[in-house]
Structures are given as C-alpha cells and as structure tokens.
Amino acid sequence: MFRTPHILIVGGGYAGFYAAWHLERRLKQSEASVAILDPRPYMTYQPFLPEVVAGSIEARHVAVSLRRHLRRTTVLSGRATSIDHVSKSVHARMNDGREVELAYDTIVVTAGAVTRTLPVPGIAESAFGLKHVEEAVAIRDAFLTALDRAADMPKGPARTRALTVTFIGGGFAGVEGFGELLSLSRAALKRYPEISPDELNFHLVEASERILPEVSAKTGAWVVRSFEHRGARVHLRTTVTSALGGEVILSSGERFESDLIVWTAGIAANPTISKHTDLPINQRGLLIVRPDLRIGTDDHPVVDAWATGPACTTGDAWAAGDNAAVPDLTRTASPPYAYTVPNAQHAVRQGKRLARNITKTLRGGVTRPYRHRSLGTVATLGLGTGVFEAGPVVIKGFLGWLIHRGYQVLAIPTWERKIRVASVWVTALFLGRDVVSLASVQRPRHEFVSGGRLELRTTSEEGLADAA
Ligand SMILES: Cc1cc2nc3c(=O)[nH]c(=O)nc-3n(C[C@H](O)[C@H](O)[C@H](O)COP(=O)(O)OP(=O)(O)OC[C@H]3O[C@@H](n4cnc5c(N)ncnc54)[C@H](O)[C@@H]3O)c2cc1C
C-alpha cells in the first residue's frame, strides 16, 4: 500500500525551524509527513540574547513557538541521543523520560552547536554561558542582584567583587553581551546613588590579538577603544587560567575577584552528531554535506563506505546550520571547499534551500546548490551604539546600531514576533528599561513555604520544605 514519506527534523533552531516552515509551505499533505524533534518547544532567536541581558527585549519574545508557527508539523519534545542511518532510526530521550526509536524515510540534521568549554578550574562551577534564554535572563538578574547587594555594603573587597563582571571570549556573543551589559550598568546606576560608576569593573578577556573576527581588524580595534572609552578593560592575547571561587587569574599574572563570570569562548560540535551517528563527519565533528545540503560528498551523495560507520544505502539525509560543514561556493567552486561560517545568516538560508531541495527530490526534480554571499555583519555594542560592516562599507556608532536593530527585527521570523519585539523597543523609548532583578523566580516556593519567617530563608527549596 502507498505510504507518504516521513521526514524527521532533528533540532528546531534556525535551520530546522526554517526547513520545517518552508516544507509546510511547499509540500502537500499527501506528499510527505514532517516531524521536528527538539527538547525545547521553541526556536531561540540567539542574536537577541544580548538585548535580553540588557532588558531591551522581553525574554519570551526571543522564543519562537514551534507549535504556533508549524501547524502541519508534528512537534516531538525530546533530544536525539543517536542517529542510525543504516536502520533509518533516531534514538531519542523524550522530555517525559521515555527512550524511543523514531523511524524516518528522510532525515534532516539541524541540531546546531554547543558552547565550547575548556578545562579552566572554576568555570564549570560558577560561569554562565550565553546561548540560551535562561542564561541571558540569569546573567541580567545576577548583575542587578549584585547592584542591590553592593548598594548596602561598605566599601571593601566584597563590594568590589560584587561590582566586577568578567566576559571570557571576544566573538559575537561575548562582545554583544558585554556591550549590552555595560550599557545596562550605566542605565541602572542612575537608580543607585550609593554606587559610583568608577566602582564598576568590566573585564573582557580574549585569547587572540583581536575581538570580533567577523569584522575587519580596524573595526575590531575601534570596538576595543569604544569599550575602553566607556570604562571597561579589554585584555587581548590573554587567557583565564583559573576562576576558582570567583578569583579570576589571567595568563598575564593579573588577578581579581569577580562575582559574575560569563563564558563565551566559541562553539564546539554537538556531541550527538560528532559521537553518536553513522553519518559521515569531518575532523571537527561536523556533518559532511554536498553543496545541495545532502549529506555526503560530490562523488558520494549516498553515504557509502565512510570511515565513521558502516555502509548506508540511501541519500535521504540532509544537514544544515552550525552542525554541518557546508561548502561555501562563493569562495571555492570545487573541492577542496572552504566552508560557510556558523551564523544565523547562513542557517536560515540553508534551512530554506534544504526545504526546496527535499521538495524537488520527492517530486523527481533536480536539486540546486546552496550559495549565499554574506550581506555583511551587524553587531550591537549597547543601547545606541553598534557597528555594521559590509566589504569596504563600515558604519559605526548610532547609525550602525540602528542598522543592527532594523536588520534583526526584520530577520526574526513571523510578524507576531517582529511586532512584539518592536513594541517593547518603542515603549522603552518613552518609559526607559526595567532595572529590577527577578532572580527570586528561581525559588518560586520560597515565600509560600517559609511564610515569610526569617529563620527559614535558605537557598535550598528542599531544605525549606523539610523545615516546614
Ligand atoms: C549570543 C549570540 C548572538 C549571536 N548573534 C548573531 C548575529 O548577530 N548574527 C548571526 O548571523 N549569527 C549570530 N549568532 C549565531 C547564530 O545564532 C547561530 O549560528 C545559529 O543559531 C545556528 O543555527 P542552527 O539552526 O544551526 O542551530 P541553533 O539555532 O542553535 O538550533 C539548534 C537546535 O537544535 C536543538 N538540539 C540540540 N541538540 C539536539 C539533539 N540532540 N536532539 C534534538 N534537538 C537538539 C537545540 O535545542 C536547538 O533548538 C549568535 C549566537 C549567539 C549565541
């Protein structure tokens, strides 16, 4: 009996969300069924996380609901733990704890990357990453809570430590997060007459000789100067050798205590992809794809006799985004290829191209290669200042920031998201931004269980329940 092919998308971030969205638009229901697997029920619009840190955007607004916007796609809440393309099945741990095997005819692997961590003592225990909504919210709350605490403290090491912020890693996420938090600090201090701006210590630590590798060295140097002008310190050619107990030790020998440490030192291959699949991966743990985004090489679109696994017999496997090594045809026309950089600009377009190519394949048509010339780079450095660079054109300061906002609000998917984000920006123009910490949401039962009794104020909710 005829059965419609089943397409399974692993990862509902940029590339996965756009692939599903465009498959829905292109395919009739009778042509294929589509399911998307992700532990989160939303796609995170990561370029807005720095503005969530700053309180310029509501945390909820950067989460694009999969169920609301993917009406014909089955949304599965769980995490793939391995992909076995020989048997065409994905092993997944669902959010309710079940372990299941998900069968497919065609697989789309768009599970993105993870934050790259290095074994620096103290980092795992105390630092935050900046790749997910909860991290952005926690950084903001930790900073605002520190201001509240410091305002009541006498001058001394504890107060200095509370007012010291350290970002490690000067790529997109680090620079934008650092700039936005710096900007929040200036706005917040207007409400804290007890704290002088000179008491704030902002450190950005970068191992290489420059920050923001996505822009030219000259523009990167301008960004460093602009941070320094705003009272921050940028440590280039410097690494953090330890952060044990909040004491940051730099390779230069300098040391200082810092209550808030944010780790933004790059991305690494997603371990599910790099370690738990028979699909072909390169030395960096990324899926090898052809220019048309089908997994495999030009010669072997079908996964066949790969070093990493047994023979696979069909070509129904596709990948895009940060977990794939996608040939950049604007730089190299034939192997050995240069690869597209891992960013949202590519992930979105690759997701769309992938949907078109899968549709063509199902209908017996010819696929087309992915080709996209970068539109340039935009970055926010805090409210009212940013940078835009496209080839020789560099626009810095207020205009660069306006271009950043204009580009990002147009880029966030769906009109309902664009309107929500823009409306918060407009109200903030007249009313300013919120500067209260909601760190207490981490302990929602505290007041209820303790009944306001001081002796029960511990940080452990379980402890509270026991004591009650
Ligand atoms: C703070 C920050 C700012 C940025 N700013 C910019 C910018 O200004 N411009 C730009 O172009 N790029 C920017 N980027 C980079 C950009 O966001 C990423 O390149 C882009 O999100 C990659 O898309 P993706 O679909 O490959 O992965 P993601 O968007 O990360 O999506 C991966 C999805 O897969 C899911 N997943 C992971 N593992 C599994 C699994 N085992 N099973 C099932 N699902 C899984 C995740 O939950 C996630 O939903 C920024 C990134 C950050 C962190």
The ligand as a Tripos MOL2 file, in Angstrom:
@<TRIPOS>MOLECULE
LIG
   53    58     1     0     0
SMALL
NO_CHARGES

@<TRIPOS>ATOM
      1 C1         24.5450   35.4240   21.7920 C.3       1 LIG1
      2 C2         24.5940   35.0810   20.3260 C.ar      1 LIG1
      3 C3         24.4900   36.0970   19.3740 C.ar      1 LIG1
      4 C4         24.5330   35.7900   18.0110 C.ar      1 LIG1
      5 N1         24.4080   36.8060   17.1080 N.ar      1 LIG1
      6 C5         24.4220   36.5160   15.7940 C.ar      1 LIG1
      7 C6         24.2510   37.5650   14.8360 C.ar      1 LIG1
      8 O1         24.1080   38.7480   15.1930 O.2       1 LIG1
      9 N2         24.2410   37.2180   13.5160 N.ar      1 LIG1
     10 C7         24.3780   35.9210   13.1040 C.ar      1 LIG1
     11 O2         24.3360   35.6620   11.8860 O.2       1 LIG1
     12 N3         24.5420   34.9140   13.9780 N.ar      1 LIG1
     13 C8         24.5630   35.1720   15.3080 C.ar      1 LIG1
     14 N4         24.7070   34.1520   16.2120 N.ar      1 LIG1
     15 C9         24.9020   32.7660   15.7230 C.3       1 LIG1
     16 C10        23.5870   32.0950   15.3460 C.3       1 LIG1
     17 O3         22.6100   32.2910   16.3380 O.3       1 LIG1
     18 C11        23.8160   30.6030   15.0950 C.3       1 LIG1
     19 O4         24.8010   30.4740   14.1040 O.3       1 LIG1
     20 C12        22.5290   29.9130   14.6350 C.3       1 LIG1
     21 O5         21.5990   29.8740   15.6870 O.3       1 LIG1
     22 C13        22.7910   28.4890   14.1310 C.3       1 LIG1
     23 O6         21.5750   27.9000   13.7600 O.3       1 LIG1
     24 P1         21.3570   26.3140   13.8790 P.3       1 LIG1
     25 O7         19.9750   26.0370   13.3900 O.co2     1 LIG1
     26 O8         22.4770   25.5960   13.2440 O.co2     1 LIG1
     27 O9         21.4710   25.9970   15.4260 O.3       1 LIG1
     28 P2         20.5440   26.5390   16.6590 P.3       1 LIG1
     29 O10        19.8100   27.7620   16.2670 O.co2     1 LIG1
     30 O11        21.4720   26.5880   17.8020 O.co2     1 LIG1
     31 O12        19.5000   25.3580   16.8170 O.3       1 LIG1
     32 C14        19.8450   24.0490   17.2170 C.3       1 LIG1
     33 C15        18.5950   23.4080   17.8080 C.3       1 LIG1
     34 O13        18.8420   22.0160   17.9730 O.3       1 LIG1
     35 C16        18.3670   21.6050   19.2300 C.3       1 LIG1
     36 N5         19.1570   20.4330   19.6190 N.ar      1 LIG1
     37 C17        20.4360   20.3870   20.0600 C.ar      1 LIG1
     38 N6         20.8110   19.1130   20.2820 N.ar      1 LIG1
     39 C18        19.7420   18.3480   19.9590 C.ar      1 LIG1
     40 C19        19.5120   16.9590   19.9850 C.ar      1 LIG1
     41 N7         20.4470   16.0950   20.3810 N.pl3     1 LIG1
     42 N8         18.2870   16.4970   19.6130 N.ar      1 LIG1
     43 C20        17.3240   17.3660   19.2210 C.ar      1 LIG1
     44 N9         17.4930   18.6950   19.1630 N.ar      1 LIG1
     45 C21        18.6880   19.1750   19.5360 C.ar      1 LIG1
     46 C22        18.5650   22.8160   20.1360 C.3       1 LIG1
     47 O14        17.6810   22.7620   21.2550 O.3       1 LIG1
     48 C23        18.2430   23.9610   19.1840 C.3       1 LIG1
     49 O15        16.8700   24.2930   19.2170 O.3       1 LIG1
     50 C24        24.6850   34.4300   17.5850 C.ar      1 LIG1
     51 C25        24.7730   33.4090   18.5460 C.ar      1 LIG1
     52 C26        24.7350   33.7180   19.8980 C.ar      1 LIG1
     53 C27        24.8350   32.5960   20.9090 C.3       1 LIG1
@<TRIPOS>BOND
     1     1     2 1
     2     2     3 ar
     3     2    52 ar
     4     3     4 ar
     5     4     5 ar
     6     4    50 ar
     7     5     6 ar
     8     6     7 ar
     9     6    13 1
    10     7     8 2
    11     7     9 ar
    12     9    10 ar
    13    10    11 2
    14    10    12 ar
    15    12    13 ar
    16    13    14 ar
    17    14    15 1
    18    14    50 ar
    19    15    16 1
    20    16    17 1
    21    16    18 1
    22    18    19 1
    23    18    20 1
    24    20    21 1
    25    20    22 1
    26    22    23 1
    27    23    24 1
    28    24    25 2
    29    24    26 1
    30    24    27 1
    31    27    28 1
    32    28    29 2
    33    28    30 1
    34    28    31 1
    35    31    32 1
    36    32    33 1
    37    33    34 1
    38    33    48 1
    39    34    35 1
    40    35    36 1
    41    35    46 1
    42    36    37 ar
    43    36    45 ar
    44    37    38 ar
    45    38    39 ar
    46    39    40 ar
    47    39    45 ar
    48    40    41 1
    49    40    42 ar
    50    42    43 ar
    51    43    44 ar
    52    44    45 ar
    53    46    47 1
    54    46    48 1
    55    48    49 1
    56    50    51 ar
    57    51    52 ar
    58    52    53 1
@<TRIPOS>SUBSTRUCTURE
     1 LIG1         1 GROUP 0 **** ****
